[in-house]
């Protein structure tokens, strides 16, 4: 939280939010982003490709929302509003069957 708050001083994020990201480039936030309590934010590698999460300025993420980018990218545009309990999941896992 401290690292993100230093990089994004106008970020509003609750301490109840689960936050897990690989490195600084994994998450990019615009100005005035608000993330409501009890949300889950993940941006991780799948072992080969990095996960990337970009949230543009003025965006509000509702309570108990899940934004999970594992080896893929999620981009949320400017001034978007995601409601409570919304899940956006991008995963590079191969789901093909033999």
N, C-alpha and C positions, 0 to 999 in steps of 0.2 A: 504494500500500500504506500509506503513512504517513497519508494522509487517512482511509482506512478504519479503520486501527488507532486513530486519534485519536477517531473517531466511535464505534467499537465496540471498546473496549479488551480485551474477552474473546474477540474473534474469533481463531480459529486458521486461518491461511492460509499456504501455502507460497509462497516467492518464485518457484517454477517455474510458478505459476498465471498464465495469460494473463487479464488483467483489463482490460476496456474498457467504460466507461460514459459516457453523455452528460453527466449532471449529478448532483448530490447526490440529488434525488428518484428517480433511476433505480433505485437499489438501496437496499432497506431490509432490515436484518438484525436478528434477535432476539438475545438473549443466548446465549452458549456455542455459536455456530455454528462448525463445523469443516469446512474445505474441504481435501481431501487434495491431494497434489502432482499436477502436470501436468494440472490441470483448466483449463477455459476458461469464463470468465464474461463474457457480453456483454449489455448493455442499451442499445440505440441506437434512435434515431428512424428511421422509414422515409421521412422527409422531410415527413410530415404528422402522424403520431401518434408519441408517445414510447413507447419500450420501457420496461417496468417489471419488475423482479425483486424479489420479496419472499420471504425465507427466515425462517421463524419460529424461535424459540429452541429450543435443544437439538438442532438438526438437523445431521446429518453427511452430507457429500457425498463419495462415494468417489473414488479415483484416476482420472485421465484422463476425468472426466465433463465434459459440455458442457451449459451452461445458457445458451441464446441467446434473447433477447427483442428482436425487431426490430419496433417499431411495435405490439406486443402485450404482454400481461401473463403472467407466470408467478408462481404463488403456491405455495409449499411450506409445509405446515403444521408445527405444533410436533412436536418429537421424532421427525421422520422420518429414515429412513436410506436413502440412495440408494447402490446398490452401485457397484463400479468400472465405468467405461466406459459409464455411463448418459447418454443424451442427451435433453434436453427442449428442444424448439425451437418457439417461437411466432413466426410471421412473418406480417405483414399483406399480403404480396404477393398480388395478384389472380391466381389460377390458372385462371380461366375461359378457355375457348377460344372464338374467334369462331364 
